[in-house]
Amino acid sequence: MPASRIRLGAAGLAAAAALLVTGCGILPSPSPAPVPTTPATVEPAPGDQAQQCAQVLAEVTAIATDVARVGELLATDPFGALALVGSISTRVGDLETRVTDPALLERIGEIQAGWDALVADAQESLASGDAAGIERAGTALAELGDRVVALQEFCAGTP
């Protein structure tokens, strides 16, 4: 019984993540092209703030695609879903290594802090069987979505 409750909680968490990040307009809908599950080679972004923004926004869109895939994988490949969450965490962390602009770094830091807190709470909730963790994850994803929107607005020049 606890294993099925954990599986149900994980599926709910992933479904909430997929809906909040991609289905509710937080990020533009990505194209259906396949997305690699391994972290890309990290190289600092060249150029000005606009070029760095474009590079970061492209990676954030790819990350959102993978967040949506977590829900799909939970039903068929739970270990693959777990590996994908690890890959997403690495890629979110790598965003800071791609830029040099202080204002952009600040916004990326807020996104990383939100993602790290979300993952930590989800892991703790799943381990303890805390069903309220799904609701907290939904709230945390909405807050994370607000941070992503703020990044998009910043990069578009509308603070």
Contacts in CASP RR format, 6 or more apart in sequence:
PFRMAT RR
TARGET T0000
AUTHOR 0000-0000-0000
METHOD contacts of the structure
MODEL  1
MPASRIRLGAAGLAAAAALLVTGCGILPSPSPAPVPTTPATVEPAPGDQA
QQCAQVLAEVTAIATDVARVGELLATDPFGALALVGSISTRVGDLETRVT
DPALLERIGEIQAGWDALVADAQESLASGDAAGIERAGTALAELGDRVVA
LQEFCAGTP
2 129 0 8 1.000
5 129 0 8 1.000
5 131 0 8 1.000
6 126 0 8 1.000
6 129 0 8 1.000
7 74 0 8 1.000
7 78 0 8 1.000
9 126 0 8 1.000
9 129 0 8 1.000
9 131 0 8 1.000
9 134 0 8 1.000
10 74 0 8 1.000
10 78 0 8 1.000
10 81 0 8 1.000
10 126 0 8 1.000
11 71 0 8 1.000
11 74 0 8 1.000
11 75 0 8 1.000
12 134 0 8 1.000
13 122 0 8 1.000
13 125 0 8 1.000
13 126 0 8 1.000
13 133 0 8 1.000
13 134 0 8 1.000
13 137 0 8 1.000
14 70 0 8 1.000
14 71 0 8 1.000
14 74 0 8 1.000
14 81 0 8 1.000
15 71 0 8 1.000
16 134 0 8 1.000
16 137 0 8 1.000
16 138 0 8 1.000
16 141 0 8 1.000
17 67 0 8 1.000
17 68 0 8 1.000
17 70 0 8 1.000
17 71 0 8 1.000
17 137 0 8 1.000
17 138 0 8 1.000
17 141 0 8 1.000
18 67 0 8 1.000
18 68 0 8 1.000
18 70 0 8 1.000
18 71 0 8 1.000
18 72 0 8 1.000
20 26 0 8 1.000
20 138 0 8 1.000
20 141 0 8 1.000
20 142 0 8 1.000
20 145 0 8 1.000
21 27 0 8 1.000
21 64 0 8 1.000
21 67 0 8 1.000
21 68 0 8 1.000
21 141 0 8 1.000
21 144 0 8 1.000
21 145 0 8 1.000
21 148 0 8 1.000
22 29 0 8 1.000
22 30 0 8 1.000
22 64 0 8 1.000
22 65 0 8 1.000
22 67 0 8 1.000
22 68 0 8 1.000
23 29 0 8 1.000
26 64 0 8 1.000
26 145 0 8 1.000
26 148 0 8 1.000
26 149 0 8 1.000
27 60 0 8 1.000
27 61 0 8 1.000
27 64 0 8 1.000
27 145 0 8 1.000
27 148 0 8 1.000
27 152 0 8 1.000
28 61 0 8 1.000
30 61 0 8 1.000
30 62 0 8 1.000
30 64 0 8 1.000
30 65 0 8 1.000
35 62 0 8 1.000
35 65 0 8 1.000
35 66 0 8 1.000
35 69 0 8 1.000
37 66 0 8 1.000
37 83 0 8 1.000
37 84 0 8 1.000
37 87 0 8 1.000
38 87 0 8 1.000
39 87 0 8 1.000
39 90 0 8 1.000
39 91 0 8 1.000
39 94 0 8 1.000
40 59 0 8 1.000
40 91 0 8 1.000
40 94 0 8 1.000
42 94 0 8 1.000
42 97 0 8 1.000
42 98 0 8 1.000
43 98 0 8 1.000
44 97 0 8 1.000
44 98 0 8 1.000
44 99 0 8 1.000
44 100 0 8 1.000
45 51 0 8 1.000
45 52 0 8 1.000
45 55 0 8 1.000
45 56 0 8 1.000
45 98 0 8 1.000
45 99 0 8 1.000
45 100 0 8 1.000
49 101 0 8 1.000
49 103 0 8 1.000
49 104 0 8 1.000
50 155 0 8 1.000
52 98 0 8 1.000
52 99 0 8 1.000
52 100 0 8 1.000
52 101 0 8 1.000
52 104 0 8 1.000
53 104 0 8 1.000
53 154 0 8 1.000
53 155 0 8 1.000
54 155 0 8 1.000
55 98 0 8 1.000
55 99 0 8 1.000
56 95 0 8 1.000
56 98 0 8 1.000
56 99 0 8 1.000
56 104 0 8 1.000
56 108 0 8 1.000
56 151 0 8 1.000
56 155 0 8 1.000
57 151 0 8 1.000
57 152 0 8 1.000
57 155 0 8 1.000
59 91 0 8 1.000
59 95 0 8 1.000
59 98 0 8 1.000
60 95 0 8 1.000
60 111 0 8 1.000
60 148 0 8 1.000
60 151 0 8 1.000
62 91 0 8 1.000
63 88 0 8 1.000
63 91 0 8 1.000
63 92 0 8 1.000
64 148 0 8 1.000
66 84 0 8 1.000
66 87 0 8 1.000
66 88 0 8 1.000
66 91 0 8 1.000
67 88 0 8 1.000
69 84 0 8 1.000
70 81 0 8 1.000
70 84 0 8 1.000
70 85 0 8 1.000
70 88 0 8 1.000
71 81 0 8 1.000
73 80 0 8 1.000
73 81 0 8 1.000
73 84 0 8 1.000
74 81 0 8 1.000
85 119 0 8 1.000
88 115 0 8 1.000
89 115 0 8 1.000
89 116 0 8 1.000
89 119 0 8 1.000
92 111 0 8 1.000
92 112 0 8 1.000
92 115 0 8 1.000
92 116 0 8 1.000
93 112 0 8 1.000
95 108 0 8 1.000
95 109 0 8 1.000
95 111 0 8 1.000
95 112 0 8 1.000
96 105 0 8 1.000
96 108 0 8 1.000
96 109 0 8 1.000
96 112 0 8 1.000
99 105 0 8 1.000
99 108 0 8 1.000
103 154 0 8 1.000
104 151 0 8 1.000
104 154 0 8 1.000
104 155 0 8 1.000
107 147 0 8 1.000
107 150 0 8 1.000
107 151 0 8 1.000
107 154 0 8 1.000
108 151 0 8 1.000
110 147 0 8 1.000
110 150 0 8 1.000
111 144 0 8 1.000
111 147 0 8 1.000
111 148 0 8 1.000
111 151 0 8 1.000
114 140 0 8 1.000
114 143 0 8 1.000
114 144 0 8 1.000
114 147 0 8 1.000
115 144 0 8 1.000
117 140 0 8 1.000
118 137 0 8 1.000
118 140 0 8 1.000
118 141 0 8 1.000
118 144 0 8 1.000
121 133 0 8 1.000
121 136 0 8 1.000
121 137 0 8 1.000
121 140 0 8 1.000
122 133 0 8 1.000
122 137 0 8 1.000
124 130 0 8 1.000
125 131 0 8 1.000
125 132 0 8 1.000
125 133 0 8 1.000
125 134 0 8 1.000
125 136 0 8 1.000
125 137 0 8 1.000
153 159 0 8 1.000
END
